[in-house]
Amino acid sequence: MRLWITGLSLGLRDLLHDRSSFLTQALALATILAPLLVLYSLRVGVVSSLVADLAEDPRNRQILATQQGHYPPDFFDALRADPRVGFAVGHASPIAREMVFAKQTINQTGGLAPRADGVVLGSGPGDPFLGGNQDAPRRTEAVLSRGLASRLGVGPGDRILLSAVRRLAGEDEALDLPLTVTGFVDPALWDADGALLADETLAAVEQWRDGLAVPAFGWTGREATRPFAYRNFRLYARDLPGLRALHADLSARGLPVRAPRLKEFEGIMALNTALGMIFAVIATAGALGFLVSFGATLWGSVNRKRPALSVLRLHGLPRLHTALFPVVQATAIAVVGWALATAAYLAATTALNAALSGKLMVSGTVSRLDPGHFGAAFALTVGVALLASLTAAWQVTRIEPGEGIRGN
């Protein structure tokens, strides 16, 4: 403890005594570090905003099947267990998706009115179309698109009929499934005319359209000879980084899939890589320049104070104590320089965000750093400063007691 107290007090008192030199070195460090912070914040802000803009629309995270296939329930169980998957549900065939909807209200002529054509999609917990602010529809419920709801003139709590027709044993059969409207889909997420149904409801309608009996719903038909399987699916990655890996994995398994917006994300990642390389070159050049110049400054400072340090050695100051002299000073200069650079960055980033807000094709902040970035900048700054002080510290250990008195 005494070693550190002596080394700290010696170095800090000398800095306070020579304030002009101390502030000059701290400002020199800040002029190198502040532009690097601003440059890195632009990389983080622009790339993060672009990724956030893409991720906000769930369609950018969607993976589509390019061909009809055979997807049984265990296929979806495996998908939902994958941490890269945000949502997965079976998808009806294109023909089976077309339905007729009617508001369950009797008009003056005794018919059902109004009526409208629409499509049906399976839904469930975590469905991006639900927007995260409403529950998934249950067995006898439906969440309607705004367009279909407007055409039917219905709102939450109203009843509608889902109607379909099949031909079985040479005869036409009709299905009228009553459903309760529980909410609406944001048009920004789904602009088609249609309804989201519970997965089990959509599966039941699919089986009925295929001529099969569905005992759970009380619908008659042929007995199924094999387990039910969807012909398609609706799949979304949990996030954009997971989209790339998930798409590659499904393709490697031989599934005919494509991710329509994957190229946009990869373009942003390529931009991020390019900006990272540019920043690495500039930061490396700045760090090396600071390392050399700061090391030379500390070396020169030790040379100027060599007589005084030798007298202190003569009075019993241990060699290791004197070695801490430049190390403590380098640390103090690094801390103050980092603080000044951070203050300059905060002023610059405020001005940049105010000046460029709405002028670039990003909705978030243009310049941004997280707390972790400031911590990393602090650690790197102090680390480089300590590295620069090693030569001066080694030089101090070579000072012999009484050099100043002998004039050497």
C-alpha positions, -999 to +999 in steps of 0.1 A: +000+000+000+028+024+009+044+018-025+012+029-043+006+059-020+042+071-026+040+065-064+006+082-067+014+112-046+047+118-064+033+116-099+001+135-091+018+163-073+042+168-101+013+170-126-004+196-104+028+216-102+032+216-140-005+222-149+001+237-183+020+206-195-006+183-180-035+201-197-016+203-230-011+165-230-047+158-220-060+181-248-037+165-273-051+131-264-087+144-266-081+158-301-072+123-312-099+104-293-129+126-299-130+123-337-127+085-333-157+085-309-177+105-334-167+083-363-175+051-345-208+066-333-218+073-369-211+037-378-232+024-348-260+048-353-265+045-390-261+007-391-283+002-360-310+024-374-310+007-408-312-028-391-340-015-368-359-001-397-357-035-415-366-055-384-396-033-376-415-048-406-419-086-400-421-092-437-384-085-438-378-115-415-401-138-434-389-171-451-412-183-479-416-218-493-413-217-531-431-250-537-460-269-521-448-296-498-458-319-470-454-304-436-468-324-407-473-311-371-439-324-359-422-302-386-436-271-369-428-284-334-391-286-345-392-252-360-407-236-329-380-252-308-353-234-328-342-202-310-337-186-344-374-189-352-397-161-341-430-176-354-440-206-375-474-219-385-490-240-412-502-223-444-532-234-464-529-241-501-536-211-524-571-224-534-581-233-499-572-199-486-600-182-506-631-180-484-664-161-482-672-141-451-705-127-440-716-106-411-740-126-389-769-102-391-803-109-406-815-081-430-850-073-440-851-099-468-840-127-445-806-131-460-772-127-446-755-093-452-731-080-460-707-106-476-671-104-489-644-126-502-612-130-483-583-152-474-575-171-442-542-175-425-533-196-395-521-177-364-509-183-329-489-167-300-461-146-313-477-140-347-460-108-361-494-098-377-508-094-342-483-066-335-475-078-300-505-060-285-533-085-289-539-121-281-539-148-308-574-159-319-588-190-302-608-218-318-640-199-325-624-164-330-609-144-358-587-114-361-597-095-393-577-073-416-589-037-416-600-040-452-622-070-446-637-056-414-646-024-433-663-043-461-683-064-436-690-035-413-679-053-382-660-045-350-646-064-320-673-086-305-693-090-337-701-123-351-692-134-387-696-166-407-668-182-426-683-200-456-668-227-479-680-253-503-667-287-512-678-315-535-680-349-519-694-381-535-708-360-564-727-336-541-719-301-531-716-294-493-715-261-476-697-251-444-707-221-423-684-216-394-694-189-368-665-168-355-662-139-331-642-109-342-616-101-315-595-075-332-579-061-363-545-064-381-526-032-387-527-025-425-490-018-423-484-054-414-511-070-436-530-051-462-549-080-478-586-087-472-586-117-448-588-132-414-563-148-389-577-181-375-564-203-348-540-229-361-564-258-352-593-240-369-574-235-401-563-272-400-599-283-395-611-262-425-583-275-446-592-311-438-629-304-444-620-289-478-601-321-486-633-341-479-622-355-446-642-358-414-632-335-385-648-350-354-634-323-331-657-298-349-685-322-356-679-322-394-685-354-413-666-368-443-641-395-453-619-411-427-583-398-429-558-425-441-527-406-430-519-378-405-528-343-416-501-321-431-500-286-444-489-279-479-471-247-470-460-226-440-456-191-427-422-186-411-405-156-395-370-154-381-367-140-346-343-113-358-324-104-389-290-120-380-310-152-373-327-149-407-294-155-426-285-186-405-320-200-406-324-196-443-290-213-449-299-242-426-333-248-442-318-247-477-291-271-467-319-295-456-333-294-491-363-273-484-373-250-513-372-217-494-363-181-501-359-150-479-370-120-501-354-093-480-322-112-470-301-093-496-311-059-480-298-071-447-267-085-462-261-052-479-263-034-445-239-059-430-215-054-459-217-016-452-210-023-415-180-044-424-166-017-447-171+010-421-155-013-395-124-017-417-122+021-423-125+027-386-100+001-377-074+016-400-080+052-387-081+040-351-049+020-354-031+049-370-043+072-343-033+048-315+001+043-330+006+080-334-005+087-298+016+058-285+048+072-301+042+109-293+030+103-258+058+079-251+084+104-264+068+131-242+070+110-211+106+101-220+115+138-223+097+146-190+117+119-172+149+133-187+142+168-176+134+156-140+162+131-139+183+152-114+153+156-090+145+119-092+181+109-085+181+131-054+149+114-042+166+080-048+196+093-027+172+100+001+159+064+001+131+063-025+131+027-038+136+021-075+101+006-079+086+037-064+102+060-089+091+036-117+055+044-108+061+081-114+055+081-153+029+053-150+007+074-126+011+105-148+002+086-180-029+072-163-040+106-150-035+122-185-054+093-201-084+097-177-086+135-181-081+132-219-109+106-222-132+128-201-125+158-224-130+136-255-163+123-242-176+158-235-166+168-270-183+138-285-215+145-266-216+180-280-208+168-315-233+140-315-261+163-303-253+186-332-251+158-357-284+142-347-301+176-348-287+186-382-291+152-399-324+141-384-348+133-413-322+140-439-309+105-442-328+073-450-329+062-413-355+067-387-333+064-356-304+084-344-275+090-368-248+092-341-250+069-311-228+051-286-239+027-259-224+027-223-203-004-233-187+016-260-176+043-236-162+017-212-143+001-241-129+035-252-118+042-216-101+009-212-083+012-245-072+048-238-058+039-204-042+007-219-024+026-247-013+053-222+002+026-199+019+010-228+034+044-238+046+049-202+066+016-200+097+030-218+097+060-195+092+037-164+121+016-176+143+047-180+134+058-144+146+025-130+180+032-144+185+064-125+211+059-098+210+078-065+230+110-065+232+115-103+219+150-100+245+159-074+273+145-095+259+164-126+255+132-146 
